[in-house]
Amino acid sequence: MPYTKILTMSTTTVKASSNGTAKKPIAKTKTTAKVTIAKQALPQLNLEDRIQRVTELQGLTAKRARVLETLNRLRTFKFSGDDSAMLEIKDAANNKFNTSNNGLIGLLSEHLETLLQSKLDELNKVIIEFTL
């Protein structure tokens, strides 16, 4: 919806004296101009589109909660100097990888924490910039 703004400017015309030093005002004039500025209209969403956008936002916040929960669980692990920690990775075909090497487990944990923190930051940014 456009709106109109009225701008007013005052100007004074001066006349130089005969010796060129003193200046005397001759006349004051006022200029008024109307400027119409168009406001950019946001597209109106119908009810179904709005519900869809809310559902998308809920999905993003649920994903953020899962990433945050995983990150917090990962940060609770403490690795001591002995081989008390064990890492097992298993795929859908039941193939397994096991290790109790604390150095390797620590490196993997740090890398996972970095990846999860990056994903969390990305989701936070998307949620903040999300518009309905």
TABEL-V445008 format. One record per backbone hydrogen bond with DSSP energy under -1.0 kcal/mol. NH is the residue of the N-H (numbers start at 0). CO is the residue of the C=O. If there is no record, write none. Layout:
NH;CO / NH;CO
This chain:
2;36 / 4;34 / 6;32 / 8;30 / 10;28 / 12;26 / 14;23 / 16;21 / 23;14 / 25;12 / 26;12 / 28;10 / 30;8 / 32;6 / 34;4 / 36;2 / 49;45 / 50;46 / 51;47 / 52;48 / 53;49 / 54;50 / 55;51 / 56;52 / 57;53 / 58;54 / 59;55 / 60;56 / 61;57 / 62;58 / 63;59 / 64;60 / 65;61 / 66;62 / 67;63 / 68;64 / 69;65 / 70;66 / 71;67 / 72;68 / 73;69 / 74;70 / 76;73 / 86;98 / 88;96 / 90;94 / 93;90 / 96;88 / 98;86 / 104;100 / 105;101 / 106;102 / 107;103 / 108;104 / 109;105 / 110;106 / 111;107 / 112;108 / 113;109 / 114;110 / 115;111 / 116;112 / 117;113 / 118;114 / 119;115 / 120;116 / 121;117 / 122;118 / 123;119 / 124;120 / 125;121 / 126;122 / 127;123 / 128;124
